[in-house]
Amino acid sequence: MSKSSDKEKDIAKEESQQPAASDKPATAPQAQQQQRVEVDDSQAQVCYANFCRVNGTPEELIIDFGLNSQPFGTPEKPLAVNQRLVVNYYTAKRLMGALQLSIQRHEAAFGVLETNVQKRVVPAAMRQGGGNA
């Protein structure tokens, strides 16, 4: 089983454990019962993406994923979109919550993720040992 399918199972499990905003507070016996959603990921296709684009309509979000082989500067040729995910806004909000929780856990263990590539790039003087104290 792949790591991504394990994460999907964990996300599905966490979602099933989270009460909806309109749910009444759980009593002790209900809190101990955990719903488990079985997921068959044997036919899942795995792809890697370092680019995504989000478009929306009043009813749904369209999320395109692709590989940008030139992450610095403007690509010379159009980026190929390899996967497209279309979800309603309810599913998108649950996905956003699951992603936020996963990122918070990762950052707690490994440090803050800097999304600005320019801030992550180490200057040449630092690479050549000029920044060692």
Secondary structure as UniProt FT lines:
FT   HELIX           3..17
FT   TURN            21..22
FT   HELIX           28..32
FT   TURN            42..43
FT   STRAND          51..56
FT   STRAND          60..66
FT   STRAND          81..88
FT   HELIX           89..110
FT   HELIX           117..120
FT   HELIX           124..127
FT   TURN            128..131
//
